[in-house]
Amino acid sequence: MRPIITLTTDFGLDDPFVGIMKGVILNIVPDAQIVDITHNIEPQNITQAALILNATYPWFPRKTIHVVVVDPGVGGVEKNTALAKKAGGPGPVIRRAMVVQSKFQTFVGPDNGVLTPALYADSRTYEITNKKYFLKHVSNTFHGRDIFAPCAGWIASGVQHSKMGPRVLKPVHHDFPQPQLKGAALHGEIIHIDHFGNLTTNISAELIHETFISSDTIKVQVGKHRIDGLVTGYYQMKSGQPGAIINSWNQLEIFYREDNAQKKLKAKAGQSVTLKAI
């Protein structure tokens, strides 16, 4: 089977950056099958990129290589002291380039928390330091081209992960926002807004089933807007009406039938969503 390499970035499609990364990969492994997951991650939004990765990688075959480039610390010292603390240091740390070898797949990207979904107990993580697998000239601003893309290409061509550099024993883990049960109310938040304006929350179907007797007796509150009960299909709401549903990520989603929930509710990522029994 042809090697599969996926790309997830915040580069957008107006600039040539994504195409350049593909060119670098194809120069190393010409028969690679390159799959674009998305290049519309909000600029520097590590949380969104990690969530997209988490929702995406289980659907790919064994040995797929996932390249994720959302890299606000590219080319220098990571100024986020909270991030530095997670990495085990007392202050600012250098943002490492990293490859994660899990049991079935490979993940390449910055060590800033974006690869958290790949950091299982049995994963092996390596810092990418071996310049043999970089491009000849490494820029200050485009490690996607100069380090991550060639690393993915060389691994796809058969180079062992361990050749990239030394083990990383304490990679950065990103803390995803978790829903909280307070009294009889379940408090979560919006974690993703899709192309249609639908609002995915961090409240899972399992948590809803554990907390409430029936999905028909749930009140969903987003700001001043209230939605009573969950539906099992968009078609169950009338045109222009809001609804709540368990989506393909198995998470609670808020939508407007044939309209845009983000615009209608003036919603944004991080906004609170509360569930109560009616």
Secondary structure, DSSP 8 states (H G I E B T S, - for coil): ---EEEEEES--SSSSHHHHHHHHHHHH-TT-EEEEEES---TT-HHHHHHHHHHHGGGS-TT-EEEEE--TTTTSEE--HHHHHHTT-SS-EE--EEEEE-SS-EEEEESSSTTGGG--TT-EEEE---GGGS-SS--SS-HIIIIIHHHHHHHHTT--GGGG--B-SS---------EEETTEEEEEEEEE-TT--EEEEEEHHHHHHH-S-GGGEEEEETTEEEES-BSSGGGS-TT-EEEEE-TTSEEEEEETTB-HHHHHT--TT-EEEEEE-
